[in-house]
Amino acid sequence: MFKLSLQRRLLGVTMLTSLVALLVALGAMVAYDLHAYHADWTADLRAQAELLGHSTAPALEFDDAKVARDNLALLRTQPRVRAAAVYDAQGEMFASYGAEGAAAALPPGADPEAVQRAERVERIGRDLAVALPIVQGGRTIGSVYLRAEYALYDRVLSYLGIAAIVAAVALGIALLLSSRLQRAVVQPILAISDVARDVMQRQDYSRRAPKVTEDEVGVLADSFNGMLAEIERHSREVLRLNGQLEARVRERTAQLEASNDELKLATATAEKANRAKSEFLSSMSHELRTPLNAIIGFGQLLGTNIVDAKPGRRQEFVDHIVGAGKHLLTLINEILNLARIESGHVELSVEPVALDEVLDDCRTMIDPMARQRGIATHFVGGSGCVALADRMRLKQVLLNLVSNAIKYNRPHGSVRVDCIHLGPQQVRISVRDTGAGLAPEQVQALFQPFNRLGQEGGPEQGTGIGLVVTQRLVELMGGTIGVHSKPGEGSVFWVDLQASELPAQPHAETDWGDLSGLNMAPRAGQGEATVLYVEDNPASRQLVEELLTARGGLRVLSAHDGQRGVEMARQHLPDVILMDNNMPRMTGREAQAILRLDPRTAHIPIIALTANAMPEAATAGLAAGYFRYLTKPLEPRRLMEALDSALAIKRSRR
């Protein structure tokens, strides 16, 4: 199939249409002209034949052939008449005429019946013949025959030539006009085609076709431009979605890589933890078997009849058994402490703690051990440092560090404990000894369970767990622990905690605002109510005592730990008990459970005052039987409202 341009196709259609129209017009015109020529020429011959008939009728009547011939000879003036003849009634030729140079043949006679018939016209070759009867007095006396040149075919050839010339000229003019006029139609379409081709080649959907007319071509341009705009919008949307998809793929790939890295790290950590667990169990088994070996072995010796087992010797065996049992008990307690810490079952009451008071308590508890070993201790006070910590756990941490400094010190050595401000947000407690010091590799293994750094065969007994427990407790209080040590120069263990400030201590002249409105003196007939407050923190204890004293109508008792609180509750049977939760020797939860099981104290309302403000802790406390669960820092109004409710219930029970 030939590939023709739109312009050539339009030109061809235009030329073909023009040619067909021209041929139809010329054909119709020629046909009409030829038909008119035939009719005119036939009528002319008939008229001449009638004239000849009238002029030769007397000659036929009188049988005068010469007159008839003379009349026929007048046809010389008609050069297109080639022959003529007159026939009598019997059909015999009466007279004839033939043009010069013409070879037209005349019929020798006429059928009498044909003479009587009406006129007839016929074409003979390139001639036209007309035969008419000659009527005289109402009777046919003969006929006239006239044959003339019929120029229809020449006329057709002439018309064909003229038509060819006219068609050529017309087509030329049509070609010229079409080539000029078709640009108005073709150029806008070609412009749209060029834009479409450029868009396909460059993928540039921002191109637009020019609109030059307001007709159908203009509508086509608008539609094409609208299509390009829609394609451009979809293309941008596809590009945007592709960009988002690529970003998501990169993000997912990064997440997968990060997940793989985390998985590898978690796997390595799990493997390390599994190895550590195995090592821990192996070390624990060894540490447990060592004192058990002494207990079982010396027990078996005591059960046998040894010849030289004198009383002194037997006492030595007993001392070994008791010492091994104490060591075993210490080891079990340390393991249980570590297990509670690792499982997250240790409850801390983190609150502002005055470090000078904690150091004083530690000095009181550690001095006997230091004097027994000849170690000088120096607790530097007066620093005024306050840290956010659990008082009981912080004391446990410091006692462990100071006891280690005493046990592993040189003879007649010294231990110095002080605290300083590292900045506005941090305080440091330091424990410095004059012992043998630690090598760098020993420092790296310092906080590993059951690792006593080569002291297993030394005179000092230990579990190798104390420093691990200490590190975990410091981290739970939001602090850090570290050590600086050099062989031969001693060691400095330090604990960094977040600095804080003690709450303002109330006194009798303090303005308590609306607290005066809560002052309820005993009503007539009602005695003074007794309130027992169990709290290990002296500052908190003093704060609540001042609040209750300001309220009036109350007898306030206090205990510094849970065990002492249980004893005082059984002894005094107070109306209400205020109970802290995290305390040494016995926690508030444990003391509350003991009191609820005792029929003498089960009816006493117990209000929790604790720094553990977690919702699950409050829910668990109320479920355990606390009357109210209040968190620190205390709100005086809430405390008084809870106290009033507890006293009201107590009176109603009475």
Sequence and secondary structure as in RCSB ss.txt:
>XXXX:A:sequence
MFKLSLQRRLLGVTMLTSLVALLVALGAMVAYDLHAYHADWTADLRAQAELLGHSTAPALEFDDAKVARDNLALL
RTQPRVRAAAVYDAQGEMFASYGAEGAAAALPPGADPEAVQRAERVERIGRDLAVALPIVQGGRTIGSVYLRAEY
ALYDRVLSYLGIAAIVAAVALGIALLLSSRLQRAVVQPILAISDVARDVMQRQDYSRRAPKVTEDEVGVLADSFN
GMLAEIERHSREVLRLNGQLEARVRERTAQLEASNDELKLATATAEKANRAKSEFLSSMSHELRTPLNAIIGFGQ
LLGTNIVDAKPGRRQEFVDHIVGAGKHLLTLINEILNLARIESGHVELSVEPVALDEVLDDCRTMIDPMARQRGI
ATHFVGGSGCVALADRMRLKQVLLNLVSNAIKYNRPHGSVRVDCIHLGPQQVRISVRDTGAGLAPEQVQALFQPF
NRLGQEGGPEQGTGIGLVVTQRLVELMGGTIGVHSKPGEGSVFWVDLQASELPAQPHAETDWGDLSGLNMAPRAG
QGEATVLYVEDNPASRQLVEELLTARGGLRVLSAHDGQRGVEMARQHLPDVILMDNNMPRMTGREAQAILRLDPR
TAHIPIIALTANAMPEAATAGLAAGYFRYLTKPLEPRRLMEALDSALAIKRSRR
>XXXX:A:secstr
     HHHHHHHHHHHHHHHHHHHHHHHHHHHHHHHHHHHHHHHHHHHHHHHHHHHHHHHHHT HHHHHHHHHGG
GG TTEEEEEEEETTSBEEEEEE TT      SB  HHHHHS  EEEEETTEEEEEEEEEETTEEEEEEEEEEE 
THHHHHHHHHHHHHHHHHHHHHHHHHHHHHHTHHHHHHHHHHHHHHHHHHHH  TT       SSHHHHHHHHHH
HHHHHHHHHHHHHHHHHHHHHHHHHHHHHHHHHHHHHHHHHHHHHHHHHHHHHHHHHHHHHHHHHHHHHHHHHHH
HHTS  TT  HHHHHHHHHHHHHHHHHHHHHHHHHHHHHHHHHT     EEEEEHHHHHHHHHHHHHHHHHHHT 
EEEE      EEEEEHHHHHHHHHHHHHHHHHTS TT EEEEEEEEEETTEEEEEEEE S    HHHHHTTTSTT
  TT TTSSS   S HHHHHHHHHHHTT EEEEEEETTTEEEEEEEEEB        TT   GGGGGG     TT
   EEEEEE S HHHHHHHHHHHHHH SEEEEEESSHHHHHHHHHHH  SEEEE SS SSS HHHHHHHHHHSTT
TTTS EEEEES   HHHHHHHHHHT SEEEESS  HHHHHHHHHHHHHHHHHH 
